[in-house]
Amino acid sequence: MNTPQSSAQSQRGMVILPKKPLLSWDTYAETGGGLGLLTAREFGPEATIEEITASGLRGRGGGGFPTGSKWGSIRRSGGGRRYVVANGAEGEPATFKDRALMRTDPMRVIEGAAIAALAVGAEGVFIATKRSFTTEVEILRAALVEFTETGLLDGIPFTLVEGPDDYLFGEEKALLEVIEGRDALPRQLPPWQHGLFATVPIGWESATTPTGDAPESNPTLVNNVETLAAAAHVMRQGASWYRTMGTIESPGTIVVTVVGDVVTPGVHEVEIGTPLSTVLERCDGPRSGHRFKAALSGISNAVVTAAHFDTPLSYEAFAGIGSGLGAAGFVVYDDSRSMVSVARAMSGFLARESCGQCPSCTRGCAALTEQLVQIGRGDGSDANLGQMNAALRTVTDSNRCYLGTEEQVVISSLLREFPQDFAASIEGTAPHAEEVPVPLIKELHGDGTVTYTGPRSPRTVGDLT
């Protein structure tokens, strides 16, 4: 096998997604693969964390939390062993960027996870993805074999975990439950407090402490696969190189998924700070005879109206318009769409995926969906809006995860920004609200053809859509 070789600085705006898939160790090494891990070993844990911190890298899973700070907090946490989890359980509507990465540069994910393990002092690494992602699972398994054979992992054990299609499998607390062999039910406490195989008597479930052993909280680092791949690039080419791209607050590049009412849906890597409108131009704009109306960044943030499509793709800029960048997966809607239909589809999805642990979330999402179904079919009244507002105030009460907040944020924003659509449905001046698919992507082909996953059977509520 070839050993890692230096390479020229990556093309601006093209860091994470290679031009051609790197599926063998030889092709990976030709791009400098492995050099980031060697550098981390040379630097040591503290200097590695300092380099990641200096780069300004932020988590790409949706929250945008500073990666170096997260690594440092795990390393400084007490309470037993430490673990690293690479989250590739991509289930956010309108996202395909993690699968695009795992299909084209799987060894970068492995290398980034190994760097993180060295930095935080982890005893093992788990790469978690869905068993239904058969292509990605096969590619990751083969890449793990080849990477291990190089000896560069130097005893860091890796485990590939195949989980369910549950939306909450991607939630970090539920993710740990699945790794431990249970259902995707979010725990009470976050992974840095109650990590993998913890034996402390707190959280959703705790193992029995063996006689004579001290209780362990086992702080666990959970990072999105794109974040870890970016960390490998940072350690290979340096924090100062990474900061030549992006913005001061959000350096680097980001992988953006766009589906919905565009001519050519696709996945595009751009520098952070690139306007959303520029990415939509790469997707060949709106459909003929239509204009853009709105977009949702996944299902976690307030709607973005077309008037804000020139907003730069950065965490701070999207916060500035009252929304969020999330995992940079956008479903775009044109002027042919009623936002009543969009609200009904998104609320129905969240109602089906609510796990049932928190009654306020499960009942609230179901109640909101019922109201939206009634409004959408032309049987609604102002009383429905009143009931919706009441449910929106309580849907987040005592929730273990963010799902109830997603319902509150998305539905509230659609009501606020598009009252005319709801009024037209209630007054009978609008046609029957058409069905729109939940943009849960099963496959996104190179020609822009998108296949969406059909609705799963609900676990706790009736199918209300």
Order of alpha helices (4+ residues) and beta strands (2+ residues): alpha-alpha-alpha-alpha-beta-alpha-alpha-beta-alpha-beta-alpha-beta-alpha-alpha-beta-beta-alpha-beta-beta-alpha-beta-alpha-alpha-alpha-alpha-alpha-beta-beta
